[in-house]
Amino acid sequence: MTDHVLIFDTTLRDGEQSPGATMTHDEKLEIAEMLDEMGVDIIEAGFPVASEGDFRAVSEIARRSQSATICGLARANVMDIDRCWEAVRHAASPRIHTFIGTSPLHRAIPDLTQDEMAERIHETVTHARNLCDNVQWSPMDATRTEWDYLCRVIEIAIKAGATTINIPDTVGYTAPVESADLIRRLIAEVPGGEDVVFATHCHNDLGMATANALAAVEGGARQIECTINGLGERAGNTALEEVVMALRTRGDILPFDTGIDTTKIMALSRRVSTVSGFPVQFNKAIVGKNAFAHESGIHQDGMLKNRENFEIMRPEDIGLAASSLPLGKHSGRAAMRAKLDELGFDLGDNEVKDIFARFKELADRKKEVYDDDLIALVRINEGAEDHLKLLELKVSCGTAGPAEAELTMEVDGTRHTVTDTGDGPVDATFKAVRAIWPNEARLELYQVHAVTEGTDAQATVSVRLFEDGRIATGSSADTDTVVASARAYINALNRLMVRREKTGPGADVKEIRYTDAGE
């Protein structure tokens, strides 16, 4: 029994089986390279017999792998196993993973008796071992397989040459106490069980995949099959980031090591989310947007005093720069003042008191109060005026040619008029604004929302700009969508000008940073 747990990542196989999560050839190679660099022990690169594309991807990943063992999946037949070996054999460390469903429900699919299935397991595992000295075998739906029969077929697989025995909870049916007990009993009672690595593959149908995987480790399993973001069939799999960080954080009761470079977790999570098309839920453990975010006043005050009050791990551990304190209706004065200090405002107590009252009023109407919202509240006191003002706008568009915008703006009291063209009336209008007031701000968000129904509906337009680490947003409403767009864009530019005055380049406007001491 060692204290090292092997991480077997099946994002490229089980994860890609999620409906709609198909990845391109190049995307698979990219994810495999990132997994290899992270330190994953085994990468299940695909199901080679499933398609020519899967075969090519597994083969190329096998050739490119630097450190990880490259594994392919095969059903319990000679054709699958041969095709799998052909794909993985070029890896420095190849593995064949073959499986068959052993529960009564799954035995009924090929209509095999217990003896007939036992014979097939012996033949196919033996064939795989004759090709490759690293063979993994899985009794699919193991947690619903009769105990005596499960022990029997595992013993057969071990005697036939399997070096890893994976115990899949295929339908997410088991509970942690059962998961630990199952592994413990198999190691103790199956002849040869102490000489192989037992693995666990848990699905999340009842939301217990990570708990079941960790319990299996406590019971003696030394390989966890998992995926990035928990991607996988139905409700998904054990999430790699969850088991790795749980083992790292709870070394007091789970004293095991994985060797994973956890600082690469967030980058890999985001990339898998992008290529698979499966967004990560905001409250997802470890990698969700809100995992290191604190809005309530009590939590924010505690974080400002010492981050360990409300965080059991550091955001830096998974590759994030820092925690964030999003401002909303639950935020307190301490967090608001800390944000104002960060933005460069040196305000007295009475000014902060006045701004906080307006902040609370605004927060009741918005889900989140952004930095530029705070700046706008401060500017009410300062009596600052907009440098840029929209005076007149006329646009023409249609099928005859490019859209054209004739714009008149006031810049610090001076009137300017230009005409510009673009790909549509909004694009032409924004180009005209930039012609009058040149800037390098990148348009990160352009959103139109109809406030009411009908062709005369009032449209609310939101714009978000990014420049040298500064973010500024603007919004406007009008029955003319193009006019609302122009005003929102100009509004954002005005706020950006204030941000230039109040903050230096490179400041992360969404985050409040802390030292290890929580200061």
NORZIDA-V310923 format. One record per residue. N is the residue number from 1. RES is the residue in three letters. SS is DSSP state (helix for helix, strand for strand, loop for the rest). PHI is phi in whole degrees, -180 to 180 (none if undefined). Layout:
n->{N;N}
res->{RES;RES}
ss->{SS;SS}
phi->{PHI;PHI}
//
This chain:
n->{1;2;3;4;5;6;7;8;9;10;11;12;13;14;15;16;17;18;19;20;21;22;23;24;25;26;27;28;29;30;31;32;33;34;35;36;37;38;39;40;41;42;43;44;45;46;47;48;49;50;51;52;53;54;55;56;57;58;59;60;61;62;63;64;65;66;67;68;69;70;71;72;73;74;75;76;77;78;79;80;81;82;83;84;85;86;87;88;89;90;91;92;93;94;95;96;97;98;99;100;101;102;103;104;105;106;107;108;109;110;111;112;113;114;115;116;117;118;119;120;121;122;123;124;125;126;127;128;129;130;131;132;133;134;135;136;137;138;139;140;141;142;143;144;145;146;147;148;149;150;151;152;153;154;155;156;157;158;159;160;161;162;163;164;165;166;167;168;169;170;171;172;173;174;175;176;177;178;179;180;181;182;183;184;185;186;187;188;189;190;191;192;193;194;195;196;197;198;199;200;201;202;203;204;205;206;207;208;209;210;211;212;213;214;215;216;217;218;219;220;221;222;223;224;225;226;227;228;229;230;231;232;233;234;235;236;237;238;239;240;241;242;243;244;245;246;247;248;249;250;251;252;253;254;255;256;257;258;259;260;261;262;263;264;265;266;267;268;269;270;271;272;273;274;275;276;277;278;279;280;281;282;283;284;285;286;287;288;289;290;291;292;293;294;295;296;297;298;299;300;301;302;303;304;305;306;307;308;309;310;311;312;313;314;315;316;317;318;319;320;321;322;323;324;325;326;327;328;329;330;331;332;333;334;335;336;337;338;339;340;341;342;343;344;345;346;347;348;349;350;351;352;353;354;355;356;357;358;359;360;361;362;363;364;365;366;367;368;369;370;371;372;373;374;375;376;377;378;379;380;381;382;383;384;385;386;387;388;389;390;391;392;393;394;395;396;397;398;399;400;401;402;403;404;405;406;407;408;409;410;411;412;413;414;415;416;417;418;419;420;421;422;423;424;425;426;427;428;429;430;431;432;433;434;435;436;437;438;439;440;441;442;443;444;445;446;447;448;449;450;451;452;453;454;455;456;457;458;459;460;461;462;463;464;465;466;467;468;469;470;471;472;473;474;475;476;477;478;479;480;481;482;483;484;485;486;487;488;489;490;491;492;493;494;495;496;497;498;499;500;501;502;503;504;505;506;507;508;509;510;511;512;513;514;515;516;517;518;519}
res->{MET;THR;ASP;HIS;VAL;LEU;ILE;PHE;ASP;THR;THR;LEU;ARG;ASP;GLY;GLU;GLN;SER;PRO;GLY;ALA;THR;MET;THR;HIS;ASP;GLU;LYS;LEU;GLU;ILE;ALA;GLU;MET;LEU;ASP;GLU;MET;GLY;VAL;ASP;ILE;ILE;GLU;ALA;GLY;PHE;PRO;VAL;ALA;SER;GLU;GLY;ASP;PHE;ARG;ALA;VAL;SER;GLU;ILE;ALA;ARG;ARG;SER;GLN;SER;ALA;THR;ILE;CYS;GLY;LEU;ALA;ARG;ALA;ASN;VAL;MET;ASP;ILE;ASP;ARG;CYS;TRP;GLU;ALA;VAL;ARG;HIS;ALA;ALA;SER;PRO;ARG;ILE;HIS;THR;PHE;ILE;GLY;THR;SER;PRO;LEU;HIS;ARG;ALA;ILE;PRO;ASP;LEU;THR;GLN;ASP;GLU;MET;ALA;GLU;ARG;ILE;HIS;GLU;THR;VAL;THR;HIS;ALA;ARG;ASN;LEU;CYS;ASP;ASN;VAL;GLN;TRP;SER;PRO;MET;ASP;ALA;THR;ARG;THR;GLU;TRP;ASP;TYR;LEU;CYS;ARG;VAL;ILE;GLU;ILE;ALA;ILE;LYS;ALA;GLY;ALA;THR;THR;ILE;ASN;ILE;PRO;ASP;THR;VAL;GLY;TYR;THR;ALA;PRO;VAL;GLU;SER;ALA;ASP;LEU;ILE;ARG;ARG;LEU;ILE;ALA;GLU;VAL;PRO;GLY;GLY;GLU;ASP;VAL;VAL;PHE;ALA;THR;HIS;CYS;HIS;ASN;ASP;LEU;GLY;MET;ALA;THR;ALA;ASN;ALA;LEU;ALA;ALA;VAL;GLU;GLY;GLY;ALA;ARG;GLN;ILE;GLU;CYS;THR;ILE;ASN;GLY;LEU;GLY;GLU;ARG;ALA;GLY;ASN;THR;ALA;LEU;GLU;GLU;VAL;VAL;MET;ALA;LEU;ARG;THR;ARG;GLY;ASP;ILE;LEU;PRO;PHE;ASP;THR;GLY;ILE;ASP;THR;THR;LYS;ILE;MET;ALA;LEU;SER;ARG;ARG;VAL;SER;THR;VAL;SER;GLY;PHE;PRO;VAL;GLN;PHE;ASN;LYS;ALA;ILE;VAL;GLY;LYS;ASN;ALA;PHE;ALA;HIS;GLU;SER;GLY;ILE;HIS;GLN;ASP;GLY;MET;LEU;LYS;ASN;ARG;GLU;ASN;PHE;GLU;ILE;MET;ARG;PRO;GLU;ASP;ILE;GLY;LEU;ALA;ALA;SER;SER;LEU;PRO;LEU;GLY;LYS;HIS;SER;GLY;ARG;ALA;ALA;MET;ARG;ALA;LYS;LEU;ASP;GLU;LEU;GLY;PHE;ASP;LEU;GLY;ASP;ASN;GLU;VAL;LYS;ASP;ILE;PHE;ALA;ARG;PHE;LYS;GLU;LEU;ALA;ASP;ARG;LYS;LYS;GLU;VAL;TYR;ASP;ASP;ASP;LEU;ILE;ALA;LEU;VAL;ARG;ILE;ASN;GLU;GLY;ALA;GLU;ASP;HIS;LEU;LYS;LEU;LEU;GLU;LEU;LYS;VAL;SER;CYS;GLY;THR;ALA;GLY;PRO;ALA;GLU;ALA;GLU;LEU;THR;MET;GLU;VAL;ASP;GLY;THR;ARG;HIS;THR;VAL;THR;ASP;THR;GLY;ASP;GLY;PRO;VAL;ASP;ALA;THR;PHE;LYS;ALA;VAL;ARG;ALA;ILE;TRP;PRO;ASN;GLU;ALA;ARG;LEU;GLU;LEU;TYR;GLN;VAL;HIS;ALA;VAL;THR;GLU;GLY;THR;ASP;ALA;GLN;ALA;THR;VAL;SER;VAL;ARG;LEU;PHE;GLU;ASP;GLY;ARG;ILE;ALA;THR;GLY;SER;SER;ALA;ASP;THR;ASP;THR;VAL;VAL;ALA;SER;ALA;ARG;ALA;TYR;ILE;ASN;ALA;LEU;ASN;ARG;LEU;MET;VAL;ARG;ARG;GLU;LYS;THR;GLY;PRO;GLY;ALA;ASP;VAL;LYS;GLU;ILE;ARG;TYR;THR;ASP;ALA;GLY;GLU}
ss->{loop;loop;loop;strand;loop;strand;strand;strand;strand;loop;loop;loop;loop;loop;helix;helix;helix;loop;loop;loop;loop;loop;loop;loop;helix;helix;helix;helix;helix;helix;helix;helix;helix;helix;helix;helix;helix;helix;loop;loop;loop;strand;strand;strand;strand;strand;loop;helix;helix;helix;loop;helix;helix;helix;helix;helix;helix;helix;helix;helix;helix;helix;helix;helix;loop;loop;loop;loop;strand;strand;strand;strand;strand;strand;strand;loop;loop;helix;helix;helix;helix;helix;helix;helix;helix;helix;helix;helix;loop;loop;loop;loop;loop;strand;strand;strand;strand;strand;strand;strand;strand;loop;loop;helix;helix;helix;helix;helix;helix;helix;loop;loop;loop;helix;helix;helix;helix;helix;helix;helix;helix;helix;helix;helix;helix;helix;helix;helix;helix;helix;helix;loop;loop;loop;strand;strand;strand;strand;strand;strand;loop;helix;helix;helix;loop;loop;helix;helix;helix;helix;helix;helix;helix;helix;helix;helix;helix;helix;helix;helix;loop;loop;loop;strand;strand;strand;strand;strand;strand;loop;loop;loop;loop;loop;loop;helix;helix;helix;helix;helix;helix;helix;helix;helix;helix;helix;helix;helix;helix;loop;loop;loop;helix;helix;helix;loop;strand;strand;strand;strand;strand;strand;strand;loop;loop;loop;loop;loop;helix;helix;helix;helix;helix;helix;helix;helix;helix;helix;helix;loop;loop;loop;strand;strand;strand;strand;strand;helix;helix;helix;loop;loop;loop;loop;loop;loop;strand;loop;strand;helix;helix;helix;helix;helix;helix;helix;helix;helix;helix;loop;loop;loop;loop;loop;loop;loop;strand;loop;loop;loop;loop;helix;helix;helix;helix;helix;helix;helix;helix;helix;helix;helix;helix;helix;helix;helix;loop;loop;loop;loop;loop;loop;loop;loop;loop;loop;loop;loop;loop;loop;loop;loop;strand;loop;loop;loop;helix;helix;helix;helix;helix;helix;helix;helix;helix;loop;helix;helix;helix;loop;loop;loop;loop;loop;helix;helix;helix;helix;loop;loop;loop;loop;loop;strand;loop;loop;strand;loop;loop;loop;loop;loop;helix;helix;helix;helix;helix;helix;helix;helix;helix;helix;loop;loop;loop;loop;loop;loop;helix;helix;helix;helix;helix;helix;helix;helix;helix;helix;helix;helix;helix;helix;helix;loop;loop;loop;loop;loop;strand;loop;helix;helix;helix;helix;helix;helix;helix;helix;helix;helix;helix;helix;loop;loop;loop;loop;loop;strand;strand;strand;strand;strand;strand;strand;strand;strand;loop;loop;loop;loop;loop;loop;strand;strand;strand;strand;strand;strand;strand;strand;strand;loop;loop;strand;strand;strand;strand;strand;strand;strand;strand;strand;loop;loop;helix;helix;helix;helix;helix;helix;helix;helix;helix;helix;helix;helix;loop;loop;loop;loop;loop;strand;strand;strand;strand;strand;strand;strand;strand;strand;loop;loop;loop;loop;loop;loop;loop;loop;strand;strand;strand;strand;strand;strand;strand;strand;strand;loop;loop;strand;strand;strand;strand;strand;strand;strand;strand;strand;loop;loop;helix;helix;helix;helix;helix;helix;helix;helix;helix;helix;helix;helix;helix;helix;helix;helix;helix;helix;helix;helix;helix;helix;loop;loop;loop;loop;loop;loop;loop;loop;loop;loop;loop;loop;loop;loop;loop;loop;loop}
phi->{none;-98;-97;-102;-107;-76;-103;-108;-96;-119;-58;-79;-115;-66;-62;-72;-75;-61;-53;91;-98;-57;-110;-77;-57;-66;-65;-63;-63;-65;-64;-60;-64;-66;-64;-62;-66;-69;105;-61;-73;-131;-112;-83;-82;158;-120;-53;-78;-66;-164;-65;-64;-65;-61;-64;-66;-62;-62;-69;-62;-61;-69;-88;-56;-97;-130;-72;-71;-106;-120;-124;-97;-146;-72;-82;-150;-62;-61;-59;-66;-63;-65;-63;-63;-60;-78;-97;-64;-84;-73;-63;-137;-90;-145;-105;-116;-117;-149;-157;-77;-108;-72;-53;-63;-81;-65;-72;-65;-87;58;-110;-76;-59;-68;-64;-68;-61;-66;-65;-61;-60;-67;-76;-66;-60;-62;-63;-69;-67;-91;-142;-87;-120;-122;-110;-127;-128;-88;-57;63;-60;-71;-116;-95;-56;-57;-62;-72;-61;-61;-63;-73;-66;-61;-61;-64;-66;-66;-79;120;-64;-102;-130;-112;-99;-108;-86;-95;-58;-113;62;-93;-83;-122;-54;-64;-71;-61;-65;-66;-61;-64;-59;-70;-63;-62;-78;-107;-84;-55;86;-62;-75;-100;-121;-90;-94;-121;-132;-131;-113;-97;-109;-58;-108;74;-121;-59;-65;-62;-66;-65;-66;-64;-62;-63;-62;-82;126;-65;-127;-145;-114;-89;-155;-137;-66;64;71;-60;164;-54;53;-85;98;-118;-57;-87;-54;-63;-72;-69;-65;-73;-66;-63;-71;-79;-107;-65;-69;-114;-128;-80;-125;-118;-115;75;-81;-79;-69;-67;-97;-63;-65;-62;-70;-59;-68;-70;-63;-60;-69;-75;-87;79;-104;-66;-85;-61;-59;-97;-66;-57;71;-108;-69;-56;-95;-62;-123;-113;-136;-108;-65;-59;-63;-67;-66;-63;-63;-66;-65;-82;-165;-60;-69;-60;-135;-134;-94;-147;-92;-58;-62;-63;-109;100;-87;-73;-171;-75;-131;-118;-64;-92;-152;-69;-92;-75;-103;-66;-62;-68;-64;-67;-60;-67;-63;-62;-63;-77;97;-92;-103;-116;-80;-61;-67;-64;-63;-62;-64;-66;-63;-63;-70;-61;-63;-64;-68;-64;-69;-105;-128;-69;-143;-100;-90;-58;-69;-64;-63;-61;-63;-65;-66;-67;-60;-70;-76;68;-68;-110;-68;-76;-114;-137;-83;-106;-144;-146;-135;-126;-136;-155;155;-86;-75;179;-66;-68;-130;-124;-107;-122;-120;-127;-109;-118;51;90;-102;-85;-134;-132;-140;-125;-142;-119;-166;-86;107;-66;-69;-60;-63;-66;-65;-65;-65;-61;-68;-68;-79;-128;-59;-158;-108;-65;-92;-77;-95;-149;-136;-135;-118;-131;-81;-73;-129;-91;99;-72;-101;-63;-79;-102;-103;-110;-116;-130;-126;-116;-129;-152;50;83;-100;-119;-136;-118;-144;-146;-160;-127;-166;-71;-98;-62;-69;-63;-61;-65;-62;-66;-65;-65;-67;-60;-65;-65;-60;-68;-65;-64;-68;-61;-60;-74;-96;-133;-87;-65;89;-71;-85;-76;-96;-128;-112;-97;-131;-86;-61;-80;82;-84}
//
